[in-house]
């Protein structure tokens, strides 16, 4: 009797666990949208994405066509500015670059649904079709995307003359809102073969769905601007972080400079046994203050206003009534031009040895 009771309870427990597992599977399994794919033709592809002000994080992922490696670029909003967490949270101040990417996504309309992807139970056939549309998820490229040889030949070149290393991989765009919710999660593929020279019709799909849509990333923009010139959507996204920042380091021109102070000194550093730098020698000679003549700025004339010399007794002594005409205009103009032309070529954290 006890054995029978034990078996009954055992069966009931197994049944309860099975039922719970079934409920979880039904609840969390990937699903197609409630709206049938064909009914989305003529409607917005990204129905919930209509306010760029709600964006807090933008992520782009692709396969680098020159190396076959996975590339990712992330922008994070910090108040009113965007930052690049990949390079020390440096400000991404090229706002026009962000707008060129976001604006087309908001107005994307579904032009058509590719029937071959609907209701297919053949996963291999589905993967092959996604490959042909350039819609394989780059996050899965290790197992799902063929990386061609780097040797250049006719078969490995695409229409732009570049070596197509990652065949069939998509450009993945993911945008999150201020609450961490997903606003956009889209795979952007190849151009539709029938796309005209003035349109940018492309295959797209959602990462958790097999259905493939065709959309036009230009919308009505060419008609509004009265031109047929356009840039294809993937070309608007650079994976070089320096393209997203203002590379002008000082953001000045010679017209902005009224006074220029130069300090003539030199120093030497030596590396210690602990691989740190130690200051060994400092030599100071003088400080000069120059003023640019703003009344006749086209002549770019400078005058010496103050001159201080460093004396052997380690004190500064100002030269009384320095000759203003001793300013070397050509050298000062070259210096000012060089300051205005300084460009950022890399962003790195300062080594601790220099910080100290």
CORNORRA-V563471 format. One record per residue. N is the residue number from 1. RES is the residue in one small letter. SS is DSSP state (~ for helix, > for strand, _ for the rest). PSI is psi as a letter, one per 20 degrees, with the letter a starting at -180 (none if undefined). BURIAL is + if it has 24 or more other C-alpha atoms within 12 Angstrom, else -. Layout:
n=N res=RES ss=SS psi=PSI burial=BURIAL
n=N res=RES ss=SS psi=PSI burial=BURIAL
This chain:
n=1 res=x ss=_ psi=g burial=-
n=2 res=x ss=~ psi=h burial=-
n=3 res=x ss=~ psi=g burial=-
n=4 res=x ss=~ psi=g burial=-
n=5 res=x ss=~ psi=g burial=-
n=6 res=x ss=~ psi=g burial=-
n=7 res=x ss=~ psi=h burial=-
n=8 res=x ss=~ psi=g burial=-
n=9 res=x ss=~ psi=h burial=-
n=10 res=x ss=~ psi=g burial=-
n=11 res=x ss=~ psi=g burial=-
n=12 res=x ss=~ psi=g burial=-
n=13 res=x ss=~ psi=g burial=-
n=14 res=x ss=~ psi=g burial=-
n=15 res=x ss=~ psi=g burial=-
n=16 res=x ss=~ psi=g burial=-
n=17 res=x ss=~ psi=g burial=-
n=18 res=x ss=~ psi=g burial=-
n=19 res=x ss=~ psi=g burial=-
n=20 res=x ss=~ psi=g burial=-
n=21 res=x ss=~ psi=h burial=-
n=22 res=x ss=~ psi=g burial=-
n=23 res=x ss=~ psi=g burial=-
n=24 res=x ss=~ psi=g burial=-
n=25 res=x ss=~ psi=g burial=-
n=26 res=x ss=~ psi=h burial=-
n=27 res=x ss=~ psi=h burial=-
n=28 res=x ss=~ psi=i burial=-
n=29 res=x ss=_ psi=q burial=-
n=30 res=x ss=_ psi=p burial=-
n=31 res=x ss=_ psi=q burial=-
n=32 res=x ss=_ psi=q burial=-
n=33 res=x ss=_ psi=q burial=-
n=34 res=x ss=_ psi=h burial=-
n=35 res=x ss=_ psi=p burial=-
n=36 res=x ss=_ psi=q burial=-
n=37 res=x ss=~ psi=g burial=+
n=38 res=x ss=~ psi=h burial=-
n=39 res=x ss=~ psi=i burial=-
n=40 res=x ss=~ psi=i burial=+
n=41 res=x ss=_ psi=p burial=-
n=42 res=x ss=_ psi=i burial=-
n=43 res=x ss=_ psi=r burial=-
n=44 res=x ss=> psi=p burial=+
n=45 res=x ss=_ psi=g burial=+
n=46 res=x ss=_ psi=n burial=+
n=47 res=x ss=_ psi=h burial=-
n=48 res=x ss=_ psi=j burial=-
n=49 res=x ss=_ psi=n burial=+
n=50 res=x ss=_ psi=i burial=-
n=51 res=x ss=_ psi=n burial=-
n=52 res=x ss=~ psi=h burial=+
n=53 res=x ss=~ psi=i burial=-
n=54 res=x ss=~ psi=i burial=+
n=55 res=x ss=> psi=p burial=+
n=56 res=x ss=> psi=h burial=+
n=57 res=x ss=> psi=p burial=+
n=58 res=x ss=> psi=p burial=+
n=59 res=x ss=> psi=p burial=+
n=60 res=x ss=> psi=p burial=+
n=61 res=x ss=> psi=p burial=+
n=62 res=x ss=> psi=r burial=+
n=63 res=x ss=> psi=p burial=+
n=64 res=x ss=_ psi=o burial=+
n=65 res=x ss=_ psi=i burial=+
n=66 res=x ss=_ psi=i burial=-
n=67 res=x ss=_ psi=i burial=-
n=68 res=x ss=_ psi=j burial=+
n=69 res=x ss=_ psi=q burial=-
n=70 res=x ss=> psi=p burial=+
n=71 res=x ss=> psi=q burial=+
n=72 res=x ss=> psi=p burial=+
n=73 res=x ss=> psi=p burial=+
n=74 res=x ss=> psi=p burial=+
n=75 res=x ss=> psi=p burial=+
n=76 res=x ss=> psi=p burial=+
n=77 res=x ss=> psi=p burial=+
n=78 res=x ss=> psi=n burial=-
n=79 res=x ss=_ psi=d burial=-
n=80 res=x ss=_ psi=j burial=-
n=81 res=x ss=> psi=r burial=-
n=82 res=x ss=> psi=q burial=+
n=83 res=x ss=> psi=q burial=+
n=84 res=x ss=> psi=n burial=+
n=85 res=x ss=~ psi=h burial=-
n=86 res=x ss=~ psi=h burial=+
n=87 res=x ss=~ psi=m burial=-
n=88 res=x ss=_ psi=k burial=-
n=89 res=x ss=_ psi=k burial=-
n=90 res=x ss=> psi=q burial=+
n=91 res=x ss=> psi=p burial=+
n=92 res=x ss=> psi=n burial=+
n=93 res=x ss=_ psi=j burial=+
n=94 res=x ss=_ psi=m burial=+
n=95 res=x ss=~ psi=h burial=-
n=96 res=x ss=~ psi=h burial=-
n=97 res=x ss=~ psi=g burial=+
n=98 res=x ss=~ psi=g burial=+
n=99 res=x ss=~ psi=h burial=-
n=100 res=x ss=~ psi=h burial=+
n=101 res=x ss=~ psi=g burial=+
n=102 res=x ss=~ psi=g burial=+
n=103 res=x ss=~ psi=g burial=+
n=104 res=x ss=~ psi=h burial=+
n=105 res=x ss=~ psi=h burial=+
n=106 res=x ss=~ psi=h burial=+
n=107 res=x ss=_ psi=j burial=+
n=108 res=x ss=_ psi=p burial=+
n=109 res=x ss=> psi=q burial=+
n=110 res=x ss=> psi=o burial=+
n=111 res=x ss=> psi=h burial=+
n=112 res=x ss=> psi=r burial=+
n=113 res=x ss=> psi=p burial=+
n=114 res=x ss=> psi=o burial=+
n=115 res=x ss=~ psi=h burial=-
n=116 res=x ss=~ psi=i burial=-
n=117 res=x ss=~ psi=i burial=+
n=118 res=x ss=_ psi=p burial=-
n=119 res=x ss=_ psi=j burial=-
n=120 res=x ss=_ psi=p burial=-
n=121 res=x ss=_ psi=i burial=-
n=122 res=x ss=_ psi=n burial=-
n=123 res=x ss=~ psi=h burial=-
n=124 res=x ss=~ psi=g burial=-
n=125 res=x ss=~ psi=h burial=-
n=126 res=x ss=~ psi=g burial=+
n=127 res=x ss=~ psi=g burial=+
n=128 res=x ss=~ psi=g burial=-
n=129 res=x ss=~ psi=g burial=+
n=130 res=x ss=~ psi=h burial=+
n=131 res=x ss=~ psi=g burial=+
n=132 res=x ss=~ psi=h burial=+
n=133 res=x ss=_ psi=i burial=+
n=134 res=x ss=_ psi=k burial=+
n=135 res=x ss=_ psi=k burial=+
n=136 res=x ss=> psi=p burial=+
n=137 res=x ss=_ psi=p burial=+
n=138 res=x ss=~ psi=h burial=+
n=139 res=x ss=~ psi=i burial=+
n=140 res=x ss=~ psi=k burial=-
n=141 res=x ss=~ psi=h burial=+
n=142 res=x ss=~ psi=h burial=-
n=143 res=x ss=~ psi=i burial=-
n=144 res=x ss=~ psi=i burial=+
n=145 res=x ss=_ psi=p burial=+
n=146 res=x ss=> psi=p burial=+
n=147 res=x ss=> psi=o burial=+
n=148 res=x ss=_ psi=r burial=+
n=149 res=x ss=_ psi=q burial=-
n=150 res=x ss=_ psi=i burial=-
n=151 res=x ss=_ psi=p burial=-
n=152 res=x ss=_ psi=p burial=-
n=153 res=x ss=_ psi=r burial=-
n=154 res=x ss=~ psi=h burial=-
n=155 res=x ss=~ psi=h burial=-
n=156 res=x ss=~ psi=j burial=-
n=157 res=x ss=> psi=p burial=-
n=158 res=x ss=_ psi=a burial=-
n=159 res=x ss=_ psi=i burial=-
n=160 res=x ss=_ psi=j burial=-
n=161 res=x ss=_ psi=j burial=-
n=162 res=x ss=_ psi=q burial=-
n=163 res=x ss=> psi=p burial=+
n=164 res=x ss=_ psi=n burial=+
n=165 res=x ss=_ psi=h burial=+
n=166 res=x ss=> psi=n burial=+
n=167 res=x ss=> psi=p burial=+
n=168 res=x ss=_ psi=i burial=+
n=169 res=x ss=> psi=q burial=+
n=170 res=x ss=_ psi=r burial=+
n=171 res=x ss=> psi=o burial=+
n=172 res=x ss=> psi=p burial=+
n=173 res=x ss=> psi=p burial=+
n=174 res=x ss=> psi=p burial=+
n=175 res=x ss=> psi=p burial=+
n=176 res=x ss=> psi=q burial=+
n=177 res=x ss=> psi=a burial=+
n=178 res=x ss=_ psi=h burial=-
n=179 res=x ss=_ psi=j burial=-
n=180 res=x ss=_ psi=i burial=-
n=181 res=x ss=_ psi=q burial=-
n=182 res=x ss=> psi=o burial=-
n=183 res=x ss=> psi=h burial=+
n=184 res=x ss=> psi=p burial=+
n=185 res=x ss=> psi=n burial=+
n=186 res=x ss=> psi=q burial=+
n=187 res=x ss=> psi=p burial=+
n=188 res=x ss=> psi=p burial=+
n=189 res=x ss=> psi=b burial=+
n=190 res=x ss=> psi=r burial=+
n=191 res=x ss=> psi=q burial=+
n=192 res=x ss=_ psi=p burial=+
n=193 res=x ss=_ psi=h burial=-
n=194 res=x ss=_ psi=j burial=-
n=195 res=x ss=_ psi=p burial=-
n=196 res=x ss=_ psi=r burial=-
n=197 res=x ss=_ psi=i burial=-
n=198 res=x ss=_ psi=j burial=-
n=199 res=x ss=_ psi=r burial=+
n=200 res=x ss=_ psi=m burial=+
n=201 res=x ss=> psi=p burial=+
n=202 res=x ss=> psi=q burial=+
n=203 res=x ss=> psi=p burial=+
n=204 res=x ss=> psi=q burial=+
n=205 res=x ss=> psi=r burial=+
n=206 res=x ss=_ psi=q burial=+
n=207 res=x ss=_ psi=h burial=+
n=208 res=x ss=_ psi=j burial=-
n=209 res=x ss=_ psi=q burial=+
n=210 res=x ss=_ psi=i burial=+
n=211 res=x ss=_ psi=p burial=+
n=212 res=x ss=> psi=p burial=+
n=213 res=x ss=> psi=r burial=+
n=214 res=x ss=> psi=p burial=+
n=215 res=x ss=> psi=r burial=+
n=216 res=x ss=> psi=o burial=+
n=217 res=x ss=_ psi=i burial=+
n=218 res=x ss=_ psi=h burial=+
n=219 res=x ss=_ psi=c burial=+
n=220 res=x ss=_ psi=j burial=-
n=221 res=x ss=~ psi=h burial=-
n=222 res=x ss=~ psi=h burial=-
n=223 res=x ss=~ psi=h burial=-
n=224 res=x ss=~ psi=h burial=-
n=225 res=x ss=~ psi=i burial=-
n=226 res=x ss=_ psi=k burial=-
n=227 res=x ss=_ psi=q burial=-
n=228 res=x ss=_ psi=j burial=-
n=229 res=x ss=_ psi=p burial=-
n=230 res=x ss=_ psi=r burial=-
n=231 res=x ss=_ psi=p burial=-
n=232 res=x ss=_ psi=q burial=+
n=233 res=x ss=~ psi=g burial=+
n=234 res=x ss=~ psi=h burial=+
n=235 res=x ss=~ psi=i burial=-
n=236 res=x ss=~ psi=i burial=+
n=237 res=x ss=_ psi=o burial=+
n=238 res=x ss=_ psi=p burial=+
n=239 res=x ss=_ psi=j burial=+
n=240 res=x ss=_ psi=o burial=-
n=241 res=x ss=~ psi=h burial=+
n=242 res=x ss=~ psi=i burial=+
n=243 res=x ss=~ psi=i burial=+
n=244 res=x ss=~ psi=i burial=+
n=245 res=x ss=_ psi=r burial=+
n=246 res=x ss=_ psi=o burial=+
n=247 res=x ss=_ psi=i burial=-
n=248 res=x ss=> psi=o burial=-
n=249 res=x ss=_ psi=g burial=-
n=250 res=x ss=_ psi=h burial=-
n=251 res=x ss=_ psi=l burial=-
n=252 res=x ss=_ psi=r burial=-
n=253 res=x ss=_ psi=r burial=-
n=254 res=x ss=~ psi=h burial=+
n=255 res=x ss=~ psi=h burial=-
n=256 res=x ss=~ psi=i burial=-
n=257 res=x ss=_ psi=p burial=+
n=258 res=x ss=_ psi=g burial=-
n=259 res=x ss=> psi=q burial=-
n=260 res=x ss=> psi=p burial=+
n=261 res=x ss=> psi=p burial=+
n=262 res=x ss=> psi=q burial=+
n=263 res=x ss=> psi=p burial=-
n=264 res=x ss=> psi=o burial=-
n=265 res=x ss=> psi=r burial=-
n=266 res=x ss=> psi=q burial=-
n=267 res=x ss=> psi=r burial=-
n=268 res=x ss=> psi=q burial=-
n=269 res=x ss=> psi=q burial=-
n=270 res=x ss=> psi=q burial=-
n=271 res=x ss=> psi=p burial=-
n=272 res=x ss=_ psi=r burial=-
n=273 res=x ss=_ psi=h burial=-
n=274 res=x ss=_ psi=j burial=-
n=275 res=x ss=_ psi=k burial=-
n=276 res=x ss=_ psi=r burial=-
n=277 res=x ss=> psi=p burial=-
n=278 res=x ss=> psi=p burial=-
n=279 res=x ss=> psi=p burial=-
n=280 res=x ss=> psi=h burial=-
n=281 res=x ss=> psi=p burial=-
n=282 res=x ss=> psi=p burial=-
n=283 res=x ss=> psi=p burial=-
n=284 res=x ss=> psi=p burial=-
n=285 res=x ss=> psi=g burial=-
n=286 res=x ss=> psi=r burial=+
n=287 res=x ss=> psi=p burial=+
n=288 res=x ss=> psi=p burial=+
n=289 res=x ss=> psi=p burial=+
n=290 res=x ss=> psi=q burial=+
n=291 res=x ss=> psi=p burial=+
n=292 res=x ss=> psi=p burial=+
n=293 res=x ss=_ psi=o burial=+
n=294 res=x ss=_ psi=i burial=-
n=295 res=x ss=_ psi=h burial=-
n=296 res=x ss=_ psi=m burial=-
n=297 res=x ss=~ psi=h burial=-
n=298 res=x ss=~ psi=h burial=-
n=299 res=x ss=~ psi=i burial=-
n=300 res=x ss=_ psi=l burial=+
n=301 res=x ss=_ psi=q burial=+
n=302 res=x ss=> psi=q burial=+
n=303 res=x ss=> psi=q burial=+
n=304 res=x ss=> psi=p burial=+
n=305 res=x ss=> psi=h burial=+
n=306 res=x ss=> psi=q burial=+
n=307 res=x ss=> psi=p burial=+
n=308 res=x ss=> psi=p burial=+
n=309 res=x ss=> psi=q burial=+
n=310 res=x ss=> psi=o burial=-
n=311 res=x ss=_ psi=r burial=-
n=312 res=x ss=_ psi=h burial=-
n=313 res=x ss=_ psi=k burial=-
n=314 res=x ss=_ psi=l burial=-
n=315 res=x ss=_ psi=q burial=-
n=316 res=x ss=> psi=p burial=-
n=317 res=x ss=> psi=p burial=-
n=318 res=x ss=> psi=p burial=-
n=319 res=x ss=_ psi=p burial=-
n=320 res=x ss=_ psi=p burial=-
n=321 res=x ss=_ psi=m burial=-
n=322 res=x ss=_ psi=q burial=-
n=323 res=x ss=_ psi=o burial=-
n=324 res=x ss=~ psi=h burial=-
n=325 res=x ss=~ psi=i burial=-
n=326 res=x ss=~ psi=i burial=-
n=327 res=x ss=_ psi=p burial=+
n=328 res=x ss=_ psi=n burial=-
n=329 res=x ss=~ psi=g burial=-
n=330 res=x ss=~ psi=g burial=-
n=331 res=x ss=~ psi=h burial=-
n=332 res=x ss=~ psi=h burial=+
n=333 res=x ss=~ psi=h burial=+
n=334 res=x ss=~ psi=h burial=-
n=335 res=x ss=~ psi=g burial=-
n=336 res=x ss=~ psi=g burial=+
n=337 res=x ss=~ psi=h burial=-
n=338 res=x ss=~ psi=h burial=-
n=339 res=x ss=~ psi=g burial=-
n=340 res=x ss=~ psi=h burial=-
n=341 res=x ss=_ psi=j burial=-
n=342 res=x ss=_ psi=p burial=-
n=343 res=x ss=> psi=q burial=-
n=344 res=x ss=_ psi=p burial=-
n=345 res=x ss=_ psi=i burial=-
n=346 res=x ss=_ psi=q burial=-
n=347 res=x ss=_ psi=o burial=-
n=348 res=x ss=_ psi=q burial=-
n=349 res=x ss=_ psi=p burial=-
n=350 res=x ss=_ psi=p burial=-
n=351 res=x ss=_ psi=q burial=-
n=352 res=x ss=~ psi=h burial=-
n=353 res=x ss=~ psi=h burial=-
n=354 res=x ss=~ psi=h burial=-
n=355 res=x ss=~ psi=h burial=-
n=356 res=x ss=_ psi=none burial=-
